[in-house]
Amino acid sequence: MSRTRPRTRVAAAALGLTFLLTACSSGTDSSDSTTSDSGTTPVTLRVASTDPGYLIPGRNTVAYDFDMAVWAPLTWIDDESNLTYVAAESVESTDATTWTITLKDGWTFQDGTPVTAQDYVDTWNVVAYGPNAFENSGQLAHVVGYTDLNPADGSTPTVTQMSGLAVVDDLTFTVTLDGPDGQFPLQLSQGQTAMYPMPASAADDLEAYNKHPIGNGQYQIVGDYAEGETITVEKYADYQGTPGTVDQIEFIPYVDNATAYTDVQAGNIDVAGVGSDKLVQAQTDFGDRLYAFEAAGIAYLGLPLYDDRYQDIRIRQAISMAIDRDTINEQIYGGLYTPATAFTPAIEIGTPVGLCGELCEYHPEEAKALLAEAGGFSGTMTVYYPGGIGADAFYTAIANQLRQNLGVDAVAQASTDWAEFYQTRLDKAAPGPYFSRWGALYPSQQNHLRAFFIDGGGCENCVAWYDGEVASLLATADAQVDADAAATAYKAVQERILEEFPAVPLFDEAYSYVVSERVADLPTSAVGNPTYTQVVMADGA
């Protein structure tokens, strides 16, 4: 059977004003480089990946695994949801608005230069500077001065530095936010790659730096990145934290999951992600070599609220209660997902599990009666989703259930590709209920609620509904520094959303992977992605 990471929560201490966190490493040095401990052929882990295009952390959109090997974050959230330190010695505040970050001494980039507070400040300014158009710039949007680097009218900024960043000394800098945020230390963890530092030399030629990036992490790139070719990283001998468990990692680009899947079966590579269309089959093909990690991801059925036919809340509620999540989960996801019961996944701190009640349960008779009470539905209910992502069976099942249980003319329609779907959603032109999901970069309700329900929060028109009261309640929740108070405040945000029910929560996701017989254990972190630098290889691998 598959291995599923148990539900865990971040300890309450992680949200206190002054953080006394367990160190992630003892500062041990690894002498390993390109050979194994025995001096024989290097132990290499082979991982299926997508060709990244951009490796620079501030620009990365798919190179997370590479970035998390080559860079070390300031903090780390482990698979027990404990917040620990990595490159930071401490992250402290007395008001949750101005934070002091102290770095560990003795750390270097892979070119041998020391990692300093100035490097972090300079990097964050480069990432945030609007004309650079860094894809992950928004991760810094709440630092004071970010708007100065990104004028609302699109004009060229008159400054190049955020006023909310200040260097205190070589190992200390301060960050002033645009309001109190008790979740800030979580934002400094592994998923928010915009926070990773670059050496001073990077800014001289960012294009060249993207071909041969230099980080502060466990592994360093071998050679230069070339589009479509395997990227190899090897242990960085002078890394001051916990060393990696393998000598090398190869990130091998694939254009489709199916080929990677069969290559793991054949032993040609060691790890590959599993698409939803193969989750049932993978349990037979791989047995306990299928890993399903509870993840900080949630799938919704977005609703086109710009279409008058969906304005009545009873229509939206009826759609939700007409979907048999348990059956879909078993038949399509092999029971590896969890039917959603709130607007954030259960793995995230303080998620009010069960908030939806019967609205997120299967009640077909009540759903049909509610639809009739609302005056019925005219025309075709087109369930729209991106083509080519292996989701055909899922959205066809939803359309079938809506047709059978509500008596409406419901059909599933795939876009030509992701680009077409994305643009259609941005244009508020989806013909009916549509694909909507978000995988959080840190396991906090804040990340999902901002992304979905704040205009410009990250997942544009995933839920095309933005409410001033939600924005106000979310700001109040963000300001909480006590874990219990934060949980109560975020619940209030979700209760307000529930009053309008603008989208249909479907599933708390699991991120699934298959491994070859060379892998003895595939560890994960609190957001559900594998920690490749700590993979345990089988004897003789």
PyMOL commands that set and color helices and strands:
alter all, ss='L'
color gray80, all
select helices_A, chain A and resi 12-15+64-70+117-128+130-132+137-140+146-149+184-187+193-195+200-204+206-211+257-266+276-289+308-310+313-321+325-333+357-360+364-373+392-406+418-426+445-453+468-478+483-500+532-534
alter helices_A, ss='H'
color red, helices_A
select strands_A, chain A and resi 3-4+44-49+75-77+83-85+88-92+98-103+165-169+172-176+219-222+231-235+248-253+271-273+290-302+338-339+380-385+409-414+434-439+504-515+519-521+536-537
alter strands_A, ss='S'
color yellow, strands_A
deselect
rebuild
show_as cartoon
